[in-house]
Amino acid sequence: MKLATALTSFFLLAAPLTSSAFTVGGSRNVVQASSSALDMAWVVDEETNTLTVTPIKNLDGTVTLPGSKSLSNRCLLLAALSHGKTKVENLLESDDIRYMLDALDQMKVPVERDPSDPTTVIVTGQAGPINAPSDEVCELFLGNAGTAMRPLAAALCMGEGKFVLDGVPRMRERPIADLIDGLKQLGADVSCVEETGCPPVTINANGLSGGNVSIKSITARGKTNAACISSIKSLHPSGIHQWKDVFSISFISFDGFSRCNWRY
């Protein structure tokens, strides 16, 4: 049978756990056997371009899952807003996290790296909003890291100073207008490109007044997280309303953010 690479990988994962031999065939060079632990269970027929996987009794070992890029960047940002030092472990090694760390460095938020473990950092919190490091516009380049763009766009509205958040050309095609609209309802002086609803995001931060916010996007999970983070330092309590057709409402939990009133 003809199989795409992803399906081939799935069958190779499942085949050793079946009760009988399993043969996978398809286009040449789609699969490369690299695991020595399973080599003994594989029989390759180069003439027919097939690979037969015989069942094994069990798999035994310890797997350490990499961190989530969304959780990694939210933890880093919340650590930067907190009092004292926060040790963050099991960060995902990815571009999204590197761009967030670079942004914190640029804004003079102390971040201690562990030379022997790139997945662990210690962040010294600012005990409140993050302000621009100078009177000049602070330009943050965030690549294509949506998990850095959205929360930073919201959190930086809490402080003081001028910021421009930008990224690669693809970032300038990723809509953020729903979040910007929500932040404006909280009293933020923030904007994106009007014609596209996408970054760059320009922020003239002077704190937030608070208020009732309506997040409209069907993909509002990350945007609502960002809006709630920004509302915790507003002058007045904030109510955040998500449209009822937003499928991700059950994912969102802000029990610790007591200043937010949720309606949906």
N, C-alpha and C positions, 0 to 999 in steps of 0.2 A: 504494500500500500504506500501511496505517496504521502509524505508527512512534512509539514513545515518545521522549522527549527524548534519553536516553542513546544509544539506537540510531540516532537521527537524526544525532547528533554523530559516531558511529562511521562511518556511511556517508559523511558529508561529508569526514571525514578520509581515508577509503580511496578515494573516488571519483576524485580528481585523479590517482591513480596507476594507474588501470585503463587498458585499451587502447581503450576506446570510451566514448561519452557515457553518463552515468548519471543517472536521474531519481529524485528523492526527493519523495514527497508525503505528506500527512497532515493532521492538525488544524492550523487556522490559528494563526499566531503561535508555533508551536513552535520555529522556528528563526529567528535573526536573524543575517544576514550582517554581520560586523564586520571581517574581515581585508581590507585594501585590496590586499594582495599577491595574493589569490586572486579578487578581484572580477571580473577579466576572464574567469575560467573559469566564472562562474556566470551562468545565465540564469533569471530568475524569471518565471513565468506566474501573475499574481495571480488570474486568473479561475478557474483550475483548482487554485490553491494548490499548485503544484509548482515545484521548483527543479531545473534540469538543470545538471550539472557536467560540463564537457568536460575530457578528460585534459590534463595538462601534462607536459613532458619530464622535469623533475627538480625537486627541492627542494634549496636550498643555503642554509646558514646555520649559526650556532652557537647551541646551546641550553644554558643553564645550569640544571640541575635544582635545585629547592629542597631544602634539607636535610630529613632524616627527623626527625619529632618524637621518636621513640624514641631515635635515636642522639644527637640534640641534647641531650636531657635527661640521658642517661647520661654524655655527655661533660662537661656542666656539673657534674654531681655528682662524677664522678671527679676533675675539675680541683679541686673544692673540697676533696677529701680528699688531694690531692697535696702535694708539697713545691714551693715556689716559685710562679712565675707561669706560667699556661698561656693561650695565645691560642687561642680557639676561633672558627673561621670557618665561614661558610655555615650559620649557625643558621636553622632554619625560623622565619619570622615567624608565630606562631600563639599561641593562648591557652595551650596546654600549656607552651610555653617561657616565656611571660610569667609564669605562675604559679610556675614553678621559679625564675626570676630574682628574683621578689618574695620567695619563701621564703628564698633565699640572702641577700638584703638584710636580711630580718627577723632572720636568725640571725647577722648581722654578718660575713658572709663578703664580703670586698672584691671587687666586680665593677666593672671599668671599662668603660663603654660608649663606643662610637665614635659621636659625633653625626652623622657623615656616612654611617655604615653600621650599621644596626640588626642586621645578621646577624653582626657581629663583636664579641666581648667578650674581656676579659682578666681571668681569675679568679686571685686570690691564694689558694693552697691553705693549708689549716690544718695540713698535715703530720701528718694523722691524723684521728681522729673529730671530728665537729662536735658541740660541746656547746651546751646551751641558753644563750642570752645573759644570763640572770639566774636567780635562784632562783624566779621566778614561772613559771607554766605558759606555755609558748610555743605559742600557737594559730596554726596555719598554715592559711589558707584556700586551697584548691587548685582551686576551681571544679569542672570535670568532667575534670580532667587526670589520667587514669590513669597516664600516663607520668611524672608527678611523684609521685602518691600512692604507687605501689608501691615504687620505689627509695628514696624518702625514708623510708617506713615501716620499711624494712630498715636503711638506713644510719644513721638516728638512734639505733637500738638500740645501736650501737657506742660511743656517747659517754656523756655524763652529763647529766641534767636531765629535766624533765617537758615532754612535748609532747602536743598534740592536733591531729590532722590531719583536716580536714573539708572539705566542698565544697558544691556546689549540691544540691538535692533528688535529681537524677539520680545524683549520686555516691553517695548513700546507698542506692542500689539496685544498686550494682555489687559483686559478691562479692569479698572479699579474705581470707576465712577460711583458705584453704589456705596463703597466705603467712604469716598470723599463726600458724597451727599450726606451720609450719616454723621460724619465728623463736623460738617457745617451746621447740622442741627444741634450739635453740642456746643456750638460757638467758636469753632476753629476757623482760622483764616488759612484755608488750604485749597489747592486747586490742582487739577490735572489738565491734560490737553483737551480742550472743549470739543474739538471736532471728532476725536477718537474715543474719549473717555479712558485714556490709557496714560501711563507715565510718559514724561517726567512728572513728578509730584513736587509742587512748590509749597513750602510751609513758612508762614510768618507767625511763629509761635509766641503766644502771650497768655498761656493758660486756657482753661476751658470753663465755661459757665455752667454746663450741664443742661439737662432738659430731656424731652422725650424724643426717641430716635426710632425711625422705621427703616429696617433693612429689607430691600426688595428682592435681591438677587436670588435665583434658584440655587446658585452655588455659593450661598452666603456664609458657610461655616467659618472659613478663615476670616472673612470680613467682620462677622459678628464677634468672634474672639477678639479681633483687633479693637473694635469699637468699645467692647466692655473693658479691655485693659486701659484704654484712654480715659474712660469715665470714672475710674477709681480715684482720681485726683481732681475731679471737677468741683466747682464751688458749691453746687447743689446736687441733690440726688438725681440719678438718671434712670429713666425707664426705656428699655430697649424692646422694640416690637419686631418680630420676624413674621413675615407673611406665612399663613397656614400651610401653603403648598411647598414650603421649604423642607426637603426630605431629611436634612441632616440635623433637625432640631434635637433629636435624642442624643446626638453625639456631644452637644454643647453642655458643659457643666461648669458653673461658676459659683459653687457654694461658698467659696471664700470671699467673693466680691459682694459684700453685703450692701454696698451702695447701689447696686443695680436691681431694678424691679423688672421681672421678665413677664411679658405678655405675648401669647401666641395662640 
